[in-house]
Amino acid sequence: MAIVEVKVPQLSESVAEATMLQWKKKAGEAVAADEILIEIETDKVVLEVPAPAAGVLTEILQGDGATVVADQLIARIDTEA
């Protein structure tokens, strides 16, 4: 089992945190590489978070509406599932 971590992308220097909007996939669903998993909103911009690899979204660690910071782990993908 190869697990790939999904993390919050780098935010701009003046932005400390962001809000998770809505997951496009649920745990247990297959995802393609570069498929958009969730949008994250800061006070300045909405960022799309793509899947870093194809596989199955095994775990969502931060739900819709959660406040997150840059590089925070938000999900895991099993690339061998």
PyMOL Python script that loads the backbone (N, CA, C, O; Angstrom):
from pymol import cmd

cmd.read_pdbstr("""\
ATOM      1  N   MET A   1       0.854  -1.181   0.000  1.00  0.00           N
ATOM      2  CA  MET A   1       0.000   0.000   0.000  1.00  0.00           C
ATOM      3  C   MET A   1       0.895   1.237   0.000  1.00  0.00           C
ATOM      4  O   MET A   1       1.725   1.414   0.892  1.00  0.00           O
ATOM      5  N   ALA A   2       0.718   2.087  -1.004  1.00  0.00           N
ATOM      6  CA  ALA A   2       1.496   3.324  -1.085  1.00  0.00           C
ATOM      7  C   ALA A   2       0.569   4.504  -0.815  1.00  0.00           C
ATOM      8  O   ALA A   2      -0.374   4.749  -1.568  1.00  0.00           O
ATOM      9  N   ILE A   3       0.841   5.220   0.246  1.00  0.00           N
ATOM     10  CA  ILE A   3       0.005   6.348   0.641  1.00  0.00           C
ATOM     11  C   ILE A   3       0.672   7.655   0.218  1.00  0.00           C
ATOM     12  O   ILE A   3       1.851   7.886   0.485  1.00  0.00           O
ATOM     13  N   VAL A   4      -0.112   8.501  -0.447  1.00  0.00           N
ATOM     14  CA  VAL A   4       0.349   9.827  -0.842  1.00  0.00           C
ATOM     15  C   VAL A   4      -0.439  10.834  -0.013  1.00  0.00           C
ATOM     16  O   VAL A   4      -1.662  10.744   0.088  1.00  0.00           O
ATOM     17  N   GLU A   5       0.266  11.787   0.576  1.00  0.00           N
ATOM     18  CA  GLU A   5      -0.392  12.797   1.397  1.00  0.00           C
ATOM     19  C   GLU A   5      -0.858  13.958   0.544  1.00  0.00           C
ATOM     20  O   GLU A   5      -0.166  14.381  -0.382  1.00  0.00           O
ATOM     21  N   VAL A   6      -2.047  14.474   0.865  1.00  0.00           N
ATOM     22  CA  VAL A   6      -2.582  15.671   0.215  1.00  0.00           C
ATOM     23  C   VAL A   6      -2.471  16.800   1.236  1.00  0.00           C
ATOM     24  O   VAL A   6      -3.006  16.708   2.341  1.00  0.00           O
ATOM     25  N   LYS A   7      -1.773  17.859   0.851  1.00  0.00           N
ATOM     26  CA  LYS A   7      -1.550  18.969   1.778  1.00  0.00           C
ATOM     27  C   LYS A   7      -2.092  20.273   1.213  1.00  0.00           C
ATOM     28  O   LYS A   7      -2.286  20.419   0.006  1.00  0.00           O
ATOM     29  N   VAL A   8      -2.329  21.213   2.114  1.00  0.00           N
ATOM     30  CA  VAL A   8      -2.750  22.557   1.721  1.00  0.00           C
ATOM     31  C   VAL A   8      -1.595  23.195   0.949  1.00  0.00           C
ATOM     32  O   VAL A   8      -0.448  23.127   1.389  1.00  0.00           O
ATOM     33  N   PRO A   9      -1.886  23.816  -0.202  1.00  0.00           N
ATOM     34  CA  PRO A   9      -0.804  24.478  -0.947  1.00  0.00           C
ATOM     35  C   PRO A   9      -0.259  25.687  -0.199  1.00  0.00           C
ATOM     36  O   PRO A   9      -0.862  26.154   0.767  1.00  0.00           O
ATOM     37  N   GLN A  10       0.890  26.191  -0.655  1.00  0.00           N
ATOM     38  CA  GLN A  10       1.487  27.389  -0.081  1.00  0.00           C
ATOM     39  C   GLN A  10       0.501  28.542  -0.235  1.00  0.00           C
ATOM     40  O   GLN A  10      -0.070  28.737  -1.307  1.00  0.00           O
ATOM     41  N   LEU A  11       0.307  29.292   0.823  1.00  0.00           N
ATOM     42  CA  LEU A  11      -0.553  30.465   0.791  1.00  0.00           C
ATOM     43  C   LEU A  11       0.337  31.688   0.606  1.00  0.00           C
ATOM     44  O   LEU A  11       1.545  31.614   0.831  1.00  0.00           O
ATOM     45  N   SER A  12      -0.245  32.804   0.201  1.00  0.00           N
ATOM     46  CA  SER A  12       0.577  34.009   0.029  1.00  0.00           C
ATOM     47  C   SER A  12       1.135  34.448   1.380  1.00  0.00           C
ATOM     48  O   SER A  12       0.611  34.074   2.429  1.00  0.00           O
ATOM     49  N   GLU A  13       2.190  35.235   1.344  1.00  0.00           N
ATOM     50  CA  GLU A  13       2.893  35.619   2.574  1.00  0.00           C
ATOM     51  C   GLU A  13       2.004  36.319   3.592  1.00  0.00           C
ATOM     52  O   GLU A  13       2.183  36.139   4.796  1.00  0.00           O
ATOM     53  N   SER A  14       1.052  37.113   3.124  1.00  0.00           N
ATOM     54  CA  SER A  14       0.221  37.884   4.044  1.00  0.00           C
ATOM     55  C   SER A  14      -0.985  37.091   4.566  1.00  0.00           C
ATOM     56  O   SER A  14      -1.768  37.604   5.365  1.00  0.00           O
ATOM     57  N   VAL A  15      -1.132  35.831   4.110  1.00  0.00           N
ATOM     58  CA  VAL A  15      -2.285  35.021   4.509  1.00  0.00           C
ATOM     59  C   VAL A  15      -1.823  33.908   5.447  1.00  0.00           C
ATOM     60  O   VAL A  15      -0.968  33.097   5.091  1.00  0.00           O
ATOM     61  N   ALA A  16      -2.396  33.879   6.647  1.00  0.00           N
ATOM     62  CA  ALA A  16      -1.988  32.887   7.635  1.00  0.00           C
ATOM     63  C   ALA A  16      -2.800  31.603   7.544  1.00  0.00           C
ATOM     64  O   ALA A  16      -2.276  30.519   7.802  1.00  0.00           O
ATOM     65  N   GLU A  17      -4.085  31.714   7.178  1.00  0.00           N
ATOM     66  CA  GLU A  17      -4.940  30.539   7.171  1.00  0.00           C
ATOM     67  C   GLU A  17      -5.967  30.618   6.049  1.00  0.00           C
ATOM     68  O   GLU A  17      -6.159  31.662   5.426  1.00  0.00           O
ATOM     69  N   ALA A  18      -6.617  29.487   5.812  1.00  0.00           N
ATOM     70  CA  ALA A  18      -7.624  29.395   4.761  1.00  0.00           C
ATOM     71  C   ALA A  18      -8.768  28.513   5.260  1.00  0.00           C
ATOM     72  O   ALA A  18      -8.641  27.820   6.269  1.00  0.00           O
ATOM     73  N   THR A  19      -9.885  28.554   4.535  1.00  0.00           N
ATOM     74  CA  THR A  19     -11.054  27.757   4.891  1.00  0.00           C
ATOM     75  C   THR A  19     -11.327  26.721   3.811  1.00  0.00           C
ATOM     76  O   THR A  19     -11.353  27.038   2.622  1.00  0.00           O
ATOM     77  N   MET A  20     -11.529  25.490   4.234  1.00  0.00           N
ATOM     78  CA  MET A  20     -11.881  24.410   3.317  1.00  0.00           C
ATOM     79  C   MET A  20     -13.321  24.651   2.861  1.00  0.00           C
ATOM     80  O   MET A  20     -14.205  24.857   3.692  1.00  0.00           O
ATOM     81  N   LEU A  21     -13.561  24.626   1.555  1.00  0.00           N
ATOM     82  CA  LEU A  21     -14.916  24.828   1.063  1.00  0.00           C
ATOM     83  C   LEU A  21     -15.651  23.494   1.018  1.00  0.00           C
ATOM     84  O   LEU A  21     -16.168  23.064   2.049  1.00  0.00           O
ATOM     85  N   GLN A  22     -15.721  22.821  -0.122  1.00  0.00           N
ATOM     86  CA  GLN A  22     -16.467  21.557  -0.188  1.00  0.00           C
ATOM     87  C   GLN A  22     -15.660  20.503  -0.928  1.00  0.00           C
ATOM     88  O   GLN A  22     -15.167  20.739  -2.031  1.00  0.00           O
ATOM     89  N   TRP A  23     -15.533  19.337  -0.305  1.00  0.00           N
ATOM     90  CA  TRP A  23     -14.843  18.218  -0.945  1.00  0.00           C
ATOM     91  C   TRP A  23     -15.626  17.788  -2.172  1.00  0.00           C
ATOM     92  O   TRP A  23     -16.851  17.687  -2.122  1.00  0.00           O
ATOM     93  N   LYS A  24     -14.931  17.533  -3.273  1.00  0.00           N
ATOM     94  CA  LYS A  24     -15.553  17.075  -4.521  1.00  0.00           C
ATOM     95  C   LYS A  24     -15.661  15.544  -4.532  1.00  0.00           C
ATOM     96  O   LYS A  24     -16.429  14.982  -5.314  1.00  0.00           O
ATOM     97  N   LYS A  25     -14.903  14.880  -3.677  1.00  0.00           N
ATOM     98  CA  LYS A  25     -14.894  13.421  -3.565  1.00  0.00           C
ATOM     99  C   LYS A  25     -15.108  13.030  -2.111  1.00  0.00           C
ATOM    100  O   LYS A  25     -14.874  13.816  -1.193  1.00  0.00           O
ATOM    101  N   LYS A  26     -15.564  11.777  -1.926  1.00  0.00           N
ATOM    102  CA  LYS A  26     -15.727  11.234  -0.578  1.00  0.00           C
ATOM    103  C   LYS A  26     -14.659  10.168  -0.344  1.00  0.00           C
ATOM    104  O   LYS A  26     -14.107   9.611  -1.293  1.00  0.00           O
ATOM    105  N   ALA A  27     -14.376   9.894   0.914  1.00  0.00           N
ATOM    106  CA  ALA A  27     -13.439   8.823   1.246  1.00  0.00           C
ATOM    107  C   ALA A  27     -13.938   7.526   0.627  1.00  0.00           C
ATOM    108  O   ALA A  27     -15.124   7.205   0.697  1.00  0.00           O
ATOM    109  N   GLY A  28     -13.013   6.784   0.017  1.00  0.00           N
ATOM    110  CA  GLY A  28     -13.354   5.530  -0.626  1.00  0.00           C
ATOM    111  C   GLY A  28     -13.549   5.651  -2.127  1.00  0.00           C
ATOM    112  O   GLY A  28     -13.639   4.641  -2.824  1.00  0.00           O
ATOM    113  N   GLU A  29     -13.618   6.889  -2.636  1.00  0.00           N
ATOM    114  CA  GLU A  29     -13.811   7.093  -4.071  1.00  0.00           C
ATOM    115  C   GLU A  29     -12.474   7.163  -4.799  1.00  0.00           C
ATOM    116  O   GLU A  29     -11.471   7.618  -4.248  1.00  0.00           O
ATOM    117  N   ALA A  30     -12.480   6.704  -6.049  1.00  0.00           N
ATOM    118  CA  ALA A  30     -11.285   6.769  -6.892  1.00  0.00           C
ATOM    119  C   ALA A  30     -11.067   8.207  -7.351  1.00  0.00           C
ATOM    120  O   ALA A  30     -12.019   8.946  -7.601  1.00  0.00           O
ATOM    121  N   VAL A  31      -9.793   8.588  -7.458  1.00  0.00           N
ATOM    122  CA  VAL A  31      -9.435   9.912  -7.968  1.00  0.00           C
ATOM    123  C   VAL A  31      -8.355   9.760  -9.034  1.00  0.00           C
ATOM    124  O   VAL A  31      -7.544   8.834  -8.991  1.00  0.00           O
ATOM    125  N   ALA A  32      -8.361  10.682  -9.983  1.00  0.00           N
ATOM    126  CA  ALA A  32      -7.335  10.701 -11.022  1.00  0.00           C
ATOM    127  C   ALA A  32      -6.271  11.718 -10.638  1.00  0.00           C
ATOM    128  O   ALA A  32      -6.554  12.669  -9.910  1.00  0.00           O
ATOM    129  N   ALA A  33      -5.066  11.526 -11.117  1.00  0.00           N
ATOM    130  CA  ALA A  33      -4.001  12.502 -10.869  1.00  0.00           C
ATOM    131  C   ALA A  33      -4.446  13.850 -11.411  1.00  0.00           C
ATOM    132  O   ALA A  33      -5.002  13.931 -12.506  1.00  0.00           O
ATOM    133  N   ASP A  34      -4.206  14.894 -10.654  1.00  0.00           N
ATOM    134  CA  ASP A  34      -4.538  16.279 -10.996  1.00  0.00           C
ATOM    135  C   ASP A  34      -6.035  16.593 -10.968  1.00  0.00           C
ATOM    136  O   ASP A  34      -6.432  17.706 -11.314  1.00  0.00           O
ATOM    137  N   GLU A  35      -6.864  15.644 -10.569  1.00  0.00           N
ATOM    138  CA  GLU A  35      -8.297  15.928 -10.414  1.00  0.00           C
ATOM    139  C   GLU A  35      -8.481  16.837  -9.199  1.00  0.00           C
ATOM    140  O   GLU A  35      -7.840  16.628  -8.169  1.00  0.00           O
ATOM    141  N   ILE A  36      -9.347  17.839  -9.309  1.00  0.00           N
ATOM    142  CA  ILE A  36      -9.557  18.774  -8.197  1.00  0.00           C
ATOM    143  C   ILE A  36     -10.312  18.059  -7.078  1.00  0.00           C
ATOM    144  O   ILE A  36     -11.398  17.520  -7.291  1.00  0.00           O
ATOM    145  N   LEU A  37      -9.716  18.064  -5.878  1.00  0.00           N
ATOM    146  CA  LEU A  37     -10.319  17.401  -4.726  1.00  0.00           C
ATOM    147  C   LEU A  37     -11.164  18.353  -3.898  1.00  0.00           C
ATOM    148  O   LEU A  37     -12.241  17.988  -3.426  1.00  0.00           O
ATOM    149  N   ILE A  38     -10.673  19.582  -3.721  1.00  0.00           N
ATOM    150  CA  ILE A  38     -11.357  20.557  -2.874  1.00  0.00           C
ATOM    151  C   ILE A  38     -10.865  21.949  -3.236  1.00  0.00           C
ATOM    152  O   ILE A  38      -9.765  22.115  -3.764  1.00  0.00           O
ATOM    153  N   GLU A  39     -11.686  22.939  -2.950  1.00  0.00           N
ATOM    154  CA  GLU A  39     -11.276  24.335  -3.084  1.00  0.00           C
ATOM    155  C   GLU A  39     -11.073  24.896  -1.688  1.00  0.00           C
ATOM    156  O   GLU A  39     -11.826  24.603  -0.759  1.00  0.00           O
ATOM    157  N   ILE A  40     -10.032  25.712  -1.567  1.00  0.00           N
ATOM    158  CA  ILE A  40      -9.693  26.331  -0.286  1.00  0.00           C
ATOM    159  C   ILE A  40      -9.744  27.839  -0.486  1.00  0.00           C
ATOM    160  O   ILE A  40      -9.153  28.367  -1.428  1.00  0.00           O
ATOM    161  N   GLU A  41     -10.454  28.533   0.406  1.00  0.00           N
ATOM    162  CA  GLU A  41     -10.656  29.970   0.252  1.00  0.00           C
ATOM    163  C   GLU A  41      -9.859  30.752   1.287  1.00  0.00           C
ATOM    164  O   GLU A  41      -9.901  30.446   2.478  1.00  0.00           O
ATOM    165  N   THR A  42      -9.132  31.763   0.821  1.00  0.00           N
ATOM    166  CA  THR A  42      -8.484  32.717   1.720  1.00  0.00           C
ATOM    167  C   THR A  42      -9.245  34.031   1.590  1.00  0.00           C
ATOM    168  O   THR A  42     -10.221  34.111   0.844  1.00  0.00           O
ATOM    169  N   ASP A  43      -8.810  35.048   2.302  1.00  0.00           N
ATOM    170  CA  ASP A  43      -9.494  36.344   2.180  1.00  0.00           C
ATOM    171  C   ASP A  43      -9.206  37.004   0.831  1.00  0.00           C
ATOM    172  O   ASP A  43      -9.830  38.010   0.492  1.00  0.00           O
ATOM    173  N   LYS A  44      -8.278  36.455   0.065  1.00  0.00           N
ATOM    174  CA  LYS A  44      -7.894  37.056  -1.207  1.00  0.00           C
ATOM    175  C   LYS A  44      -8.224  36.206  -2.428  1.00  0.00           C
ATOM    176  O   LYS A  44      -8.471  36.756  -3.501  1.00  0.00           O
ATOM    177  N   VAL A  45      -8.236  34.891  -2.298  1.00  0.00           N
ATOM    178  CA  VAL A  45      -8.342  34.029  -3.471  1.00  0.00           C
ATOM    179  C   VAL A  45      -8.916  32.661  -3.094  1.00  0.00           C
ATOM    180  O   VAL A  45      -8.879  32.253  -1.933  1.00  0.00           O
ATOM    181  N   VAL A  46      -9.451  31.960  -4.107  1.00  0.00           N
ATOM    182  CA  VAL A  46      -9.883  30.570  -3.933  1.00  0.00           C
ATOM    183  C   VAL A  46      -8.875  29.693  -4.671  1.00  0.00           C
ATOM    184  O   VAL A  46      -8.640  29.875  -5.866  1.00  0.00           O
ATOM    185  N   LEU A  47      -8.284  28.746  -3.955  1.00  0.00           N
ATOM    186  CA  LEU A  47      -7.284  27.842  -4.530  1.00  0.00           C
ATOM    187  C   LEU A  47      -7.895  26.467  -4.746  1.00  0.00           C
ATOM    188  O   LEU A  47      -8.653  25.982  -3.906  1.00  0.00           O
ATOM    189  N   GLU A  48      -7.568  25.841  -5.868  1.00  0.00           N
ATOM    190  CA  GLU A  48      -7.991  24.465  -6.114  1.00  0.00           C
ATOM    191  C   GLU A  48      -6.868  23.530  -5.682  1.00  0.00           C
ATOM    192  O   GLU A  48      -5.698  23.773  -5.978  1.00  0.00           O
ATOM    193  N   VAL A  49      -7.229  22.471  -4.987  1.00  0.00           N
ATOM    194  CA  VAL A  49      -6.235  21.490  -4.550  1.00  0.00           C
ATOM    195  C   VAL A  49      -6.414  20.226  -5.389  1.00  0.00           C
ATOM    196  O   VAL A  49      -7.401  19.508  -5.228  1.00  0.00           O
ATOM    197  N   PRO A  50      -5.449  19.949  -6.297  1.00  0.00           N
ATOM    198  CA  PRO A  50      -5.556  18.752  -7.127  1.00  0.00           C
ATOM    199  C   PRO A  50      -4.982  17.521  -6.418  1.00  0.00           C
ATOM    200  O   PRO A  50      -4.172  17.627  -5.497  1.00  0.00           O
ATOM    201  N   ALA A  51      -5.428  16.361  -6.876  1.00  0.00           N
ATOM    202  CA  ALA A  51      -4.864  15.104  -6.366  1.00  0.00           C
ATOM    203  C   ALA A  51      -3.428  14.982  -6.854  1.00  0.00           C
ATOM    204  O   ALA A  51      -3.180  15.120  -8.052  1.00  0.00           O
ATOM    205  N   PRO A  52      -2.471  14.727  -5.960  1.00  0.00           N
ATOM    206  CA  PRO A  52      -1.074  14.597  -6.370  1.00  0.00           C
ATOM    207  C   PRO A  52      -0.793  13.285  -7.116  1.00  0.00           C
ATOM    208  O   PRO A  52       0.244  13.148  -7.764  1.00  0.00           O
ATOM    209  N   ALA A  53      -1.722  12.322  -7.022  1.00  0.00           N
ATOM    210  CA  ALA A  53      -1.545  11.026  -7.682  1.00  0.00           C
ATOM    211  C   ALA A  53      -2.908  10.367  -7.859  1.00  0.00           C
ATOM    212  O   ALA A  53      -3.873  10.725  -7.183  1.00  0.00           O
ATOM    213  N   ALA A  54      -2.979   9.402  -8.774  1.00  0.00           N
ATOM    214  CA  ALA A  54      -4.206   8.631  -8.955  1.00  0.00           C
ATOM    215  C   ALA A  54      -4.288   7.548  -7.886  1.00  0.00           C
ATOM    216  O   ALA A  54      -3.266   7.052  -7.413  1.00  0.00           O
ATOM    217  N   GLY A  55      -5.508   7.188  -7.511  1.00  0.00           N
ATOM    218  CA  GLY A  55      -5.707   6.144  -6.519  1.00  0.00           C
ATOM    219  C   GLY A  55      -7.070   6.261  -5.881  1.00  0.00           C
ATOM    220  O   GLY A  55      -8.027   6.708  -6.513  1.00  0.00           O
ATOM    221  N   VAL A  56      -7.158   5.859  -4.626  1.00  0.00           N
ATOM    222  CA  VAL A  56      -8.409   5.940  -3.874  1.00  0.00           C
ATOM    223  C   VAL A  56      -8.203   6.892  -2.704  1.00  0.00           C
ATOM    224  O   VAL A  56      -7.232   6.776  -1.957  1.00  0.00           O
ATOM    225  N   LEU A  57      -9.127   7.831  -2.556  1.00  0.00           N
ATOM    226  CA  LEU A  57      -9.094   8.762  -1.431  1.00  0.00           C
ATOM    227  C   LEU A  57      -9.472   7.970  -0.184  1.00  0.00           C
ATOM    228  O   LEU A  57     -10.648   7.692   0.049  1.00  0.00           O
ATOM    229  N   THR A  58      -8.482   7.614   0.607  1.00  0.00           N
ATOM    230  CA  THR A  58      -8.734   6.725   1.744  1.00  0.00           C
ATOM    231  C   THR A  58      -9.147   7.452   3.010  1.00  0.00           C
ATOM    232  O   THR A  58      -9.860   6.892   3.843  1.00  0.00           O
ATOM    233  N   GLU A  59      -8.707   8.691   3.161  1.00  0.00           N
ATOM    234  CA  GLU A  59      -8.963   9.394   4.422  1.00  0.00           C
ATOM    235  C   GLU A  59      -9.029  10.892   4.182  1.00  0.00           C
ATOM    236  O   GLU A  59      -8.163  11.464   3.520  1.00  0.00           O
ATOM    237  N   ILE A  60     -10.066  11.526   4.729  1.00  0.00           N
ATOM    238  CA  ILE A  60     -10.189  12.985   4.725  1.00  0.00           C
ATOM    239  C   ILE A  60      -9.977  13.433   6.162  1.00  0.00           C
ATOM    240  O   ILE A  60     -10.741  13.056   7.051  1.00  0.00           O
ATOM    241  N   LEU A  61      -8.947  14.233   6.394  1.00  0.00           N
ATOM    242  CA  LEU A  61      -8.578  14.625   7.763  1.00  0.00           C
ATOM    243  C   LEU A  61      -9.172  15.961   8.184  1.00  0.00           C
ATOM    244  O   LEU A  61      -9.298  16.231   9.378  1.00  0.00           O
ATOM    245  N   GLN A  62      -9.540  16.804   7.214  1.00  0.00           N
ATOM    246  CA  GLN A  62     -10.137  18.109   7.512  1.00  0.00           C
ATOM    247  C   GLN A  62     -11.415  18.235   6.694  1.00  0.00           C
ATOM    248  O   GLN A  62     -11.376  18.148   5.467  1.00  0.00           O
ATOM    249  N   GLY A  63     -12.531  18.436   7.355  1.00  0.00           N
ATOM    250  CA  GLY A  63     -13.816  18.478   6.674  1.00  0.00           C
ATOM    251  C   GLY A  63     -14.158  19.849   6.119  1.00  0.00           C
ATOM    252  O   GLY A  63     -13.423  20.819   6.309  1.00  0.00           O
ATOM    253  N   ASP A  64     -15.291  19.909   5.429  1.00  0.00           N
ATOM    254  CA  ASP A  64     -15.794  21.163   4.879  1.00  0.00           C
ATOM    255  C   ASP A  64     -15.902  22.209   5.992  1.00  0.00           C
ATOM    256  O   ASP A  64     -16.388  21.915   7.084  1.00  0.00           O
ATOM    257  N   GLY A  65     -15.447  23.423   5.707  1.00  0.00           N
ATOM    258  CA  GLY A  65     -15.549  24.514   6.665  1.00  0.00           C
ATOM    259  C   GLY A  65     -14.399  24.607   7.648  1.00  0.00           C
ATOM    260  O   GLY A  65     -14.327  25.563   8.419  1.00  0.00           O
ATOM    261  N   ALA A  66     -13.497  23.634   7.638  1.00  0.00           N
ATOM    262  CA  ALA A  66     -12.371  23.646   8.577  1.00  0.00           C
ATOM    263  C   ALA A  66     -11.388  24.765   8.217  1.00  0.00           C
ATOM    264  O   ALA A  66     -11.245  25.122   7.048  1.00  0.00           O
ATOM    265  N   THR A  67     -10.725  25.303   9.217  1.00  0.00           N
ATOM    266  CA  THR A  67      -9.677  26.299   9.010  1.00  0.00           C
ATOM    267  C   THR A  67      -8.339  25.568   8.979  1.00  0.00           C
ATOM    268  O   THR A  67      -8.030  24.776   9.870  1.00  0.00           O
ATOM    269  N   VAL A  68      -7.548  25.845   7.941  1.00  0.00           N
ATOM    270  CA  VAL A  68      -6.275  25.149   7.752  1.00  0.00           C
ATOM    271  C   VAL A  68      -5.161  26.153   7.481  1.00  0.00           C
ATOM    272  O   VAL A  68      -5.419  27.320   7.185  1.00  0.00           O
ATOM    273  N   VAL A  69      -3.913  25.681   7.586  1.00  0.00           N
ATOM    274  CA  VAL A  69      -2.738  26.509   7.300  1.00  0.00           C
ATOM    275  C   VAL A  69      -1.921  25.846   6.190  1.00  0.00           C
ATOM    276  O   VAL A  69      -2.134  24.673   5.882  1.00  0.00           O
ATOM    277  N   ALA A  70      -1.010  26.572   5.604  1.00  0.00           N
ATOM    278  CA  ALA A  70      -0.166  26.060   4.519  1.00  0.00           C
ATOM    279  C   ALA A  70       0.557  24.789   4.949  1.00  0.00           C
ATOM    280  O   ALA A  70       1.015  24.681   6.087  1.00  0.00           O
ATOM    281  N   ASP A  71       0.657  23.836   4.038  1.00  0.00           N
ATOM    282  CA  ASP A  71       1.348  22.549   4.242  1.00  0.00           C
ATOM    283  C   ASP A  71       0.671  21.622   5.248  1.00  0.00           C
ATOM    284  O   ASP A  71       1.241  20.593   5.611  1.00  0.00           O
ATOM    285  N   GLN A  72      -0.530  21.965   5.703  1.00  0.00           N
ATOM    286  CA  GLN A  72      -1.241  21.076   6.630  1.00  0.00           C
ATOM    287  C   GLN A  72      -1.764  19.862   5.873  1.00  0.00           C
ATOM    288  O   GLN A  72      -2.278  19.992   4.762  1.00  0.00           O
ATOM    289  N   LEU A  73      -1.633  18.691   6.470  1.00  0.00           N
ATOM    290  CA  LEU A  73      -2.127  17.448   5.887  1.00  0.00           C
ATOM    291  C   LEU A  73      -3.656  17.440   5.953  1.00  0.00           C
ATOM    292  O   LEU A  73      -4.237  17.598   7.026  1.00  0.00           O
ATOM    293  N   ILE A  74      -4.315  17.252   4.776  1.00  0.00           N
ATOM    294  CA  ILE A  74      -5.780  17.277   4.758  1.00  0.00           C
ATOM    295  C   ILE A  74      -6.407  15.963   4.297  1.00  0.00           C
ATOM    296  O   ILE A  74      -7.587  15.718   4.550  1.00  0.00           O
ATOM    297  N   ALA A  75      -5.622  15.114   3.619  1.00  0.00           N
ATOM    298  CA  ALA A  75      -6.175  13.840   3.146  1.00  0.00           C
ATOM    299  C   ALA A  75      -5.043  12.894   2.762  1.00  0.00           C
ATOM    300  O   ALA A  75      -3.877  13.281   2.690  1.00  0.00           O
ATOM    301  N   ARG A  76      -5.432  11.620   2.515  1.00  0.00           N
ATOM    302  CA  ARG A  76      -4.467  10.618   2.057  1.00  0.00           C
ATOM    303  C   ARG A  76      -5.076   9.856   0.889  1.00  0.00           C
ATOM    304  O   ARG A  76      -6.276   9.584   0.858  1.00  0.00           O
ATOM    305  N   ILE A  77      -4.214   9.515  -0.077  1.00  0.00           N
ATOM    306  CA  ILE A  77      -4.623   8.731  -1.245  1.00  0.00           C
ATOM    307  C   ILE A  77      -3.774   7.462  -1.280  1.00  0.00           C
ATOM    308  O   ILE A  77      -2.552   7.514  -1.139  1.00  0.00           O
ATOM    309  N   ASP A  78      -4.444   6.312  -1.470  1.00  0.00           N
ATOM    310  CA  ASP A  78      -3.744   5.039  -1.637  1.00  0.00           C
ATOM    311  C   ASP A  78      -3.582   4.811  -3.141  1.00  0.00           C
ATOM    312  O   ASP A  78      -4.567   4.607  -3.850  1.00  0.00           O
ATOM    313  N   THR A  79      -2.350   4.845  -3.619  1.00  0.00           N
ATOM    314  CA  THR A  79      -2.101   4.732  -5.055  1.00  0.00           C
ATOM    315  C   THR A  79      -2.156   3.300  -5.558  1.00  0.00           C
ATOM    316  O   THR A  79      -2.121   3.073  -6.768  1.00  0.00           O
ATOM    317  N   GLU A  80      -2.241   2.332  -4.659  1.00  0.00           N
ATOM    318  CA  GLU A  80      -2.275   0.933  -5.068  1.00  0.00           C
ATOM    319  C   GLU A  80      -3.638   0.282  -4.856  1.00  0.00           C
ATOM    320  O   GLU A  80      -3.796  -0.917  -5.086  1.00  0.00           O
ATOM    321  N   ALA A  81      -4.619   1.063  -4.419  1.00  0.00           N
ATOM    322  CA  ALA A  81      -5.962   0.505  -4.145  1.00  0.00           C
ATOM    323  C   ALA A  81      -6.711   0.255  -5.438  1.00  0.00           C
ATOM    324  O   ALA A  81      -7.851  -0.209  -5.411  1.00  0.00           O
TER     325      ALA A  81
END
""", "prot")
cmd.dss("prot")
cmd.show_as("cartoon", "prot")
cmd.util.cbc("prot")
cmd.orient("prot")
